[in-house]
Amino acid sequence: MDYKPSGVSDETERNSSSSARKTTARSFDASSSSSASPGRSRTSGKKRQRSRILRADAGRFMIARLLALVCLVLVVFEGNVIYRLFSHRVGTNVEIMHSSNQAETEGILQSSADAGTAVSTKESTTTPAAPSTVTALAGGTLAGGGQDLITDVSESTASGTVDTQSPEYIDSPKVVRQQSKAVDDSYFNNAVFIGDSRMEGFRNASGITQGTFLTGVGLSIEDMDRQIISTAGGNISVYQGLSGQQYDKIYLMLGANDLGYYPWDMFLPQFKSVLERFHELQPKAIIYVCSVIYVEESKIAPGYEYDNNDNVRTINGYILQACEDLWYSYYLNLNEIFSNGYGGLIPDASSDGIHLYPDYLAMMLDYLKTHYITDEEFEKARAANPDDIANAVPATEKSTEKSTEKLIEEVSAG
């Protein structure tokens, strides 16, 4: 029988017990770790899901911003189409005159013998030589204006010569030639400007400070007797606007809105009838008829392809013929300054190919100041037509002449 110390057996048992406890603890820790792992996995999955949602939301937001940017670009670059569709052809609300800062002014109204007409005024803030306000329904002088209105053309860009080699030169006695002297704005004091949206642009942006305007977006040659001009006193027609008030000069700019609608074989007689009616209403006035200005065809909106330069040249031929047939009408060939040299509008002179930028409208004003018919020329033309109503003596003047003759006879008899 082997001898074993009692202490050794106890120590061995204690060591075995400790090892068993450590093994059990490690097993417990492993089990605990294994049971905790699914919880952490679910938490990480939720975070990844939220991250994907946030990224998707950010993507949708970015797409919305890109769509908004595209819409903005379309609005900016296609605005000319909207303008053409809703203003160039179909607009009928018409304004007549602004003040010099182009704010709306209240019309000065007065009844005329034929119908109630309404016009408003355009004030001058830059021309000291002329009255600061053009008073509606007031008298005036004949066509040309006084010498105090005239300045030397050398102060402007005009050369005073006629370029007969220009592709826009027209050999006709009714084409208004450039004068050696330029007038100032007071020359337009007793002038009336009639026309469409191009004439409205001239009124608003050329810098002109004098004159009465009867203009309307979409105005055509067929609209002269239609009461579509809105005034404080109600709607009037162009013909009514010319009744009562006597003007020295009439500037007419029409035809752009007739390019696609008017049969060519009907345009000339209709246009002449309008000029004849103007002359009946304003027998002392000279009528300046502006040519239809060229267009920049590449900018014309879809659906308006008839606004092309071939049609412009055709209608201008009829307008010139009307001026040649009527002694009191003269042709202003604006394409002398607006042509690109090849029968089209100067590139980039317009946003939509039709309506001119302010710098070019100022060029038009300078052109009008150097292209006019003198008093002597117009008097000579009137004298060559003695039976015309322009030479008719008003009843009041006839009565005065008879009274004077009677008085002379009485003095002679006494």
Number of C-alpha atoms within 10 A of each C-alpha: 3 4 5 8 8 8 8 10 10 11 11 11 11 12 11 11 12 12 12 12 12 11 12 12 12 12 12 12 12 12 11 11 11 10 11 11 10 11 10 10 10 11 11 11 12 11 11 12 12 11 12 12 12 12 12 12 12 12 12 12 12 12 12 12 12 12 12 12 12 12 11 12 12 11 13 10 9 13 14 17 18 12 13 20 16 13 16 22 19 13 15 17 16 21 19 26 27 22 20 21 14 15 11 15 15 15 17 16 16 15 13 16 8 9 14 17 27 29 25 26 25 28 25 22 15 13 14 10 11 19 14 17 18 22 19 22 23 11 12 15 16 17 26 21 20 14 9 12 16 18 16 14 18 12 10 12 10 18 14 17 10 11 11 10 8 10 14 19 14 14 8 11 11 21 22 18 17 20 20 16 21 25 24 23 24 26 22 27 28 27 24 23 23 24 25 25 24 23 24 23 17 22 27 20 18 21 19 22 28 30 28 27 25 25 28 25 23 24 28 20 20 14 15 20 13 13 15 19 24 17 20 13 14 12 17 22 18 20 19 22 24 25 22 21 22 21 29 23 25 25 22 22 24 24 24 27 21 22 23 15 9 16 10 15 9 9 19 18 13 15 19 19 14 17 20 17 15 20 22 16 19 22 20 20 25 27 26 24 24 22 24 25 26 25 27 24 19 11 16 20 18 9 10 14 12 15 22 19 19 14 18 22 17 13 22 19 13 18 23 23 16 24 22 17 11 15 17 22 24 24 25 24 23 18 22 18 16 22 18 16 14 9 18 20 23 20 16 12 19 17 15 22 22 22 21 25 17 17 12 19 23 17 16 18 18 21 20 22 22 25 21 24 20 15 16 11 12 18 14 11 13 19 12 11 13 11 10 14 15 18 13 11 10 10 9 8 10 12 12 11 12 11 12 12 12 12 12 12 11 10 9 8 7 6
